[in-house]
Amino acid sequence: MPENSRTHAGLRPGVVAGLAGAILLAAGCASTPVAPTQSLDAAKVAITNAERANAGRYAGAELGEARQKLALADDAAEKEEMLEAEQLAEEARVEAELATARTEAAKAVAVNKEMGRGADALTEEMQRAGEQR
C-alpha cells in the first residue's frame, strides 16, 4: 500500500500543474477581446471617402447609416463589447462603401445625360446646317 500512495503523491504536482495551466488558458480565452481598431479605422476611411465623393448629396441615407453605425461601434468598444463593436464597424464600412458606389453611379448617370444633351444639340446643328445648303 505504501507504493500506491507514493504513486499518487508523485502525480499530484503534475496534475496540479496541468490544472493550473488549463485554468490560465481558460482565463486567457475568457478575457475581453482586443479592440477592433482595424475595423473602426476602415469604417472611418470609408466614410471619409464617401464624404469626399459627395455622398451626402447622392446617397445621404446610406452615409447617415454608416455614421450612425460607426458611432454605435465606438460606444460598444468603450463598453468593451468588442465583438459587437467589430460587427458594427464592418456594417458601417459596408454602408459607406455602398454610399460611395451609389454616388459614383448617380454621377455617371448625370454625365451620360449631359452627353446625350450635347449629342442632341450637335444633331440639331447638323440638321440646320444641312437645311441651309
Beta strands, then each sheet from edge to edge (+ up, - down):
end
